Amino acid sequence: MNSSKTVPTPVRLPSLTGLRFLAAFLVFFCHSSMQGFYGDRDVAKVLAGLGIGAGWLGVSFFFVLSGFVLTWSARPDDSAWRFWLRRLVKIYPNHLVVWISAIVLALILGANGEITVGKTVPSLFLVHAWVPDVEVINALSVPSWSLSCEVLFYLCFPLLLRLVNRIDVRRLWLAAGGVALLIPLIPALSEVFLPREPKMPWFPMSVWDYWAVYTFPCVRLLEFALGVLLARIVVTNRWIDIPVVPAVGALVVGCVVQWMMVPSSWAMVVPTVIPLALVIGAFAAADARGRVTFLCGRPMTWLGRISFAMYLIHLVVLHFGGMIVGKAWSTPAALALQVLFLAITVGLSWLLYSTVEKPMVLRLGVRELTPRV
């Protein structure tokens, strides 16, 4: 175990920036593999199975990373109101632009059935993940359900950080392990206490299981809290110096276990959350100690900076782009479509980042206290 000296937190974490793009790409791969582009049913089935696990992994990564980064950049002289304002300006303008774009495209392309008051109003105000109704959760800008969880994270963060800071540094690993052990309880309790009907339209599990295990903000708060504890472990120099390669290897094993369990509700978070935490901690510790990783280069950090915009906009591109180009293509053509839509998504993400996200933060004078990852 390392000494209890603290790591200087103004250190940038470029590897985590690069990892953000990889997580956003996993979510893109998930949704692009489920758009019906592949006419070969066997290929489509394999890619859908891989894609589902990739999407779950990407979302879980963002939740753990969110807790880690916010803790890493926290300062004692910051106020809760300044923190909440920074997060609002960071996430809501992008969300609003994508939300409006989805409505406009739905009207232009004749998908009026996707627009109802019951679906659109909750998603506008980012409260839709609280509703155990798949049509509400997945209304319009589908990935925005995770922002509904992030809003809860942000509201809880000032208090949560205060509580975590009171934990004796010698007990941080014990606290992180306790939080991690709570996560498998969620699918166990869901199977015992929640109704088995109605069923999900695309998974052989109940809507209640899907909501309680995957989209309910209070449940996903556990991953956020794990990220907070993990950052404190690295900051206080309690990290046990797990190298990057073994951490990534553990994540690969977790992904294999997840893929074998898909589409069980146990596969959504449980097999990968601890390996994800180890990967984030390993890369952060490497960055803090000045080690160069393959994620530190300019292309990866640039892609990481636009990853939030990419995460929000990609399914609008895929869904409405798919309505234009049609379905059931040959495997080479479907693969080419995925690449094309990825390129379009990256281009539009850069546009959204450079014309909305970044200018709004600068225009309102809401500046991060430390360099963001």
C-alpha positions in Angstrom: 0.0 0.0 0.0 1.2 3.5 -0.8 1.7 6.3 1.7 -1.2 8.5 2.6 0.2 11.6 0.8 -2.3 13.1 -1.6 -1.9 13.3 -5.3 -2.1 16.9 -6.6 -5.6 16.9 -8.3 -5.0 19.7 -10.8 -3.2 17.1 -12.8 -5.0 16.5 -16.1 -6.3 13.0 -16.9 -6.0 12.7 -20.7 -6.3 8.9 -20.7 -9.8 9.2 -19.1 -10.7 11.7 -21.9 -9.7 9.1 -24.5 -11.7 6.5 -22.6 -14.8 8.7 -22.8 -14.7 8.4 -26.5 -14.4 4.6 -26.4 -17.4 4.4 -24.1 -19.4 6.6 -26.4 -18.4 4.4 -29.3 -19.6 1.3 -27.4 -23.0 2.9 -27.1 -23.0 3.9 -30.8 -22.1 0.3 -31.7 -24.9 -0.9 -29.5 -27.6 1.2 -31.2 -26.2 0.9 -34.7 -26.3 -2.9 -34.4 -30.0 -2.8 -33.5 -31.3 -0.6 -36.3 -32.1 -3.5 -38.7 -29.4 -2.6 -41.2 -28.2 -6.2 -41.5 -30.3 -8.4 -43.7 -28.5 -11.6 -42.7 -30.3 -12.7 -39.6 -27.4 -14.7 -38.1 -25.0 -11.8 -38.4 -27.7 -9.4 -37.0 -28.3 -11.7 -34.0 -24.6 -11.9 -33.2 -24.0 -8.2 -33.5 -27.1 -7.4 -31.5 -25.9 -9.6 -28.6 -22.5 -8.0 -28.7 -24.0 -4.6 -29.1 -26.4 -4.9 -26.1 -23.5 -5.7 -23.8 -21.4 -2.9 -25.3 -24.1 -0.4 -24.6 -24.6 -1.5 -21.0 -20.8 -1.3 -20.5 -20.6 2.2 -22.0 -23.3 3.6 -19.8 -21.9 2.1 -16.6 -18.5 3.5 -17.5 -20.0 7.0 -17.8 -21.7 6.7 -14.4 -18.6 5.6 -12.6 -16.4 8.1 -14.4 -18.8 10.9 -13.6 -18.3 10.3 -9.8 -14.6 10.0 -10.3 -14.0 13.2 -12.3 -16.3 15.4 -10.2 -14.5 14.3 -7.0 -11.1 14.7 -8.7 -11.9 18.3 -9.7 -13.7 19.3 -6.4 -12.4 22.2 -4.4 -13.1 23.1 -0.7 -14.0 26.7 -1.6 -16.6 25.7 -4.1 -20.3 26.1 -3.3 -23.2 23.7 -4.1 -24.9 26.4 -6.2 -21.9 27.1 -8.3 -21.4 23.4 -8.8 -25.0 22.9 -9.9 -24.9 25.8 -12.3 -21.7 24.5 -13.9 -23.3 21.1 -14.5 -26.6 22.6 -15.8 -24.8 24.7 -18.3 -22.6 21.7 -19.3 -25.4 19.2 -20.0 -28.7 21.0 -20.7 -28.0 23.1 -23.8 -26.8 20.0 -25.7 -29.8 18.1 -24.5 -32.2 20.8 -25.6 -30.7 21.1 -29.1 -30.9 17.3 -29.6 -34.4 17.1 -28.2 -35.7 19.8 -30.5 -33.8 18.2 -33.5 -35.5 14.9 -32.8 -39.0 16.5 -32.8 -38.3 18.4 -36.0 -37.0 15.3 -37.8 -39.9 13.2 -36.5 -42.3 15.8 -38.0 -40.5 16.0 -41.3 -40.2 12.3 -41.7 -43.8 11.5 -40.7 -42.9 9.9 -37.4 -45.6 11.8 -35.6 -46.5 8.9 -33.4 -43.2 9.4 -31.5 -44.4 12.8 -30.3 -46.9 12.8 -27.4 -47.2 15.0 -24.4 -46.7 12.0 -22.1 -43.5 11.1 -23.9 -42.0 14.5 -24.7 -42.6 16.6 -21.5 -40.8 14.2 -19.1 -37.8 13.9 -21.4 -37.6 17.7 -21.8 -37.2 18.2 -18.1 -35.0 15.1 -17.6 -37.3 13.2 -15.3 -38.3 10.4 -17.6 -36.0 7.8 -16.1 -38.1 7.9 -12.9 -41.1 6.6 -14.8 -41.4 2.7 -15.1 -42.7 3.0 -18.7 -40.4 2.0 -21.6 -42.1 4.4 -24.0 -41.5 7.3 -21.6 -37.9 6.3 -20.8 -37.0 5.9 -24.5 -38.9 8.9 -25.8 -37.3 11.0 -28.6 -33.7 11.4 -27.6 -33.3 7.9 -26.0 -29.8 8.3 -24.5 -31.0 11.3 -22.5 -32.6 8.9 -19.9 -29.1 8.7 -18.4 -29.0 12.5 -18.0 -32.1 12.0 -15.8 -29.8 9.9 -13.6 -27.0 12.4 -13.8 -29.3 15.1 -12.5 -29.8 13.1 -9.3 -26.0 12.5 -9.1 -25.3 16.2 -9.3 -27.9 17.1 -6.7 -26.5 14.5 -4.3 -22.8 15.2 -5.0 -22.1 18.0 -2.5 -23.5 16.0 0.4 -22.0 12.7 -0.9 -18.6 14.2 -1.2 -18.7 15.6 2.3 -19.6 12.2 3.6 -16.9 10.4 1.7 -14.3 12.9 2.8 -15.0 12.0 6.4 -14.1 8.3 5.8 -10.7 7.4 7.2 -8.4 6.8 4.2 -7.5 3.4 5.6 -11.2 2.4 5.1 -11.8 3.8 1.6 -11.2 0.4 0.0 -13.6 -1.2 2.4 -16.3 1.4 1.7 -15.8 1.0 -2.1 -16.1 -2.8 -1.7 -19.3 -2.3 0.3 -20.9 -0.2 -2.4 -19.8 -2.7 -5.1 -21.4 -5.5 -3.1 -24.7 -3.6 -3.0 -25.0 -3.6 -6.8 -25.8 -7.4 -7.2 -28.6 -7.0 -4.6 -30.6 -4.9 -7.1 -31.4 -7.6 -9.7 -31.8 -10.1 -6.8 -34.4 -8.0 -5.1 -36.0 -7.1 -8.4 -36.6 -10.7 -9.3 -38.1 -11.4 -5.9 -40.3 -8.4 -5.3 -41.3 -6.9 -8.6 -44.0 -8.1 -11.1 -43.0 -10.4 -14.0 -45.3 -8.6 -16.4 -45.4 -6.7 -18.7 -42.4 -8.0 -20.7 -39.9 -5.8 -22.5 -40.5 -5.6 -26.2 -36.8 -6.5 -27.0 -35.6 -8.4 -23.9 -37.0 -11.5 -22.3 -37.3 -9.7 -18.9 -40.0 -7.6 -17.3 -40.3 -3.9 -17.7 -40.0 -3.7 -14.0 -36.7 -5.5 -14.0 -35.3 -3.3 -16.8 -36.4 -0.1 -15.0 -35.3 -1.1 -11.5 -31.9 -2.5 -12.5 -31.0 -0.3 -15.4 -32.7 3.1 -15.6 -33.9 3.9 -12.1 -31.7 6.9 -11.0 -31.5 5.9 -7.3 -30.0 2.5 -8.3 -27.4 3.9 -10.7 -26.4 6.3 -7.9 -24.4 3.3 -6.6 -22.0 3.4 -9.6 -21.6 7.1 -9.2 -20.8 6.7 -5.5 -18.2 4.0 -6.4 -16.6 6.6 -8.7 -16.5 9.1 -5.9 -14.8 6.6 -3.6 -12.4 5.5 -6.3 -11.2 9.1 -6.9 -10.6 9.5 -3.1 -8.6 6.3 -3.2 -6.4 7.7 -5.9 -6.2 11.2 -4.6 -5.1 10.0 -1.1 -2.5 7.8 -2.7 -4.3 4.6 -1.4 -4.3 3.1 -4.9 -2.6 -0.3 -4.9 -1.0 0.3 -8.2 -2.9 -2.1 -10.4 -1.3 -1.8 -13.8 -3.4 -0.8 -16.8 -2.9 -4.2 -18.7 -4.2 -6.4 -15.9 -7.1 -4.0 -15.2 -8.1 -4.1 -18.9 -7.8 -7.9 -18.8 -10.2 -8.1 -15.9 -12.6 -5.9 -17.9 -12.4 -8.3 -20.9 -13.2 -11.2 -18.6 -16.1 -9.3 -17.2 -17.4 -8.6 -20.7 -17.2 -12.2 -21.6 -19.2 -13.1 -18.5 -21.7 -10.4 -19.4 -22.1 -11.6 -23.0 -22.8 -15.2 -21.7 -25.5 -13.8 -19.4 -27.2 -11.5 -21.9 -30.1 -10.7 -21.9 -30.5 -11.4 -18.2 -31.0 -8.5 -15.9 -28.0 -9.7 -14.0 -25.8 -8.9 -17.1 -26.6 -5.2 -17.2 -24.2 -3.9 -14.5 -22.9 -6.7 -12.2 -20.2 -8.5 -14.3 -18.4 -5.3 -15.4 -18.8 -2.6 -12.8 -15.8 -3.7 -10.6 -13.4 -4.2 -13.6 -14.6 -0.8 -15.0 -13.6 0.8 -11.7 -10.2 -0.8 -11.8 -9.6 0.4 -15.4 -10.6 4.0 -14.5 -8.4 3.9 -11.4 -5.4 2.4 -13.3 -5.5 5.0 -16.1 -6.0 7.9 -13.7 -3.1 6.7 -11.5 -1.0 6.4 -14.6 -1.9 9.9 -15.7 -1.3 11.4 -12.2 2.2 9.8 -12.2 3.1 11.1 -15.6 3.0 7.8 -17.5 2.1 8.0 -21.1 -0.7 5.6 -22.3 -2.1 4.9 -25.8 -5.1 7.1 -24.9 -3.2 10.3 -24.4 -2.7 11.4 -28.0 -4.4 14.4 -29.5 -6.9 12.4 -31.7 -8.2 10.4 -28.7 -8.4 13.5 -26.4 -10.2 15.5 -29.2 -12.7 12.7 -29.6 -13.1 12.5 -25.9 -14.0 16.2 -25.7 -16.8 15.7 -28.2 -17.9 12.4 -26.6 -20.8 13.9 -24.6 -22.3 15.5 -27.8 -21.7 12.2 -29.6 -23.5 10.2 -26.9 -26.5 12.4 -27.1 -26.8 12.8 -30.9 -25.8 9.5 -32.3 -29.2 7.7 -32.0 -31.0 10.6 -33.7 -28.6 10.2 -36.6 -29.1 6.4 -36.6 -32.8 6.4 -36.2 -33.8 9.0 -38.6 -31.0 8.2 -41.0 -32.2 4.6 -41.0 -35.7 5.8 -41.9 -34.2 7.4 -45.0 -31.8 4.6 -46.2 -34.0 1.7 -45.2 -33.3 -1.7 -43.6 -32.1 -5.3 -44.4 -28.9 -4.5 -46.4 -26.2 -7.0 -47.3 -23.5 -7.4 -44.7 -20.9 -5.3 -46.5 -23.4 -2.6 -47.2 -24.7 -2.6 -43.6 -21.2 -2.3 -42.3 -20.5 0.6 -44.7 -23.7 2.3 -43.4 -22.4 1.9 -39.8 -19.1 3.6 -40.8 -20.9 6.3 -42.7 -23.3 7.1 -39.8 -20.3 7.1 -37.4 -18.6 9.7 -39.5 -21.7 11.8 -39.7 -22.2 11.4 -35.9 -18.6 12.6 -35.2 -19.0 15.5 -37.5 -22.3 16.6 -36.0 -20.8 16.0 -32.5 -18.0 18.4 -33.2 -20.5 20.9 -34.5 -22.6 20.6 -31.4 -19.6 20.8 -29.1 -18.1 23.8 -30.8 -21.2 25.8 -31.4 -23.3 25.0 -28.3 -21.6 23.2 -25.5 -18.3 25.1 -25.4 -19.6 28.6 -26.2 -22.4 28.3 -23.6 -20.0 27.4 -20.9 -17.7 30.3 -21.9 -20.5 32.8 -22.5 -22.1 32.3 -19.1 -18.7 32.6 -17.4 -19.2 29.2 -15.8 -15.6 28.0 -15.6 -14.4 24.6 -14.3 -12.2 25.1 -11.3 -9.6 22.7 -12.7 -8.9 21.4 -16.2 -11.6 18.9 -17.2 -10.7 15.4 -18.4 
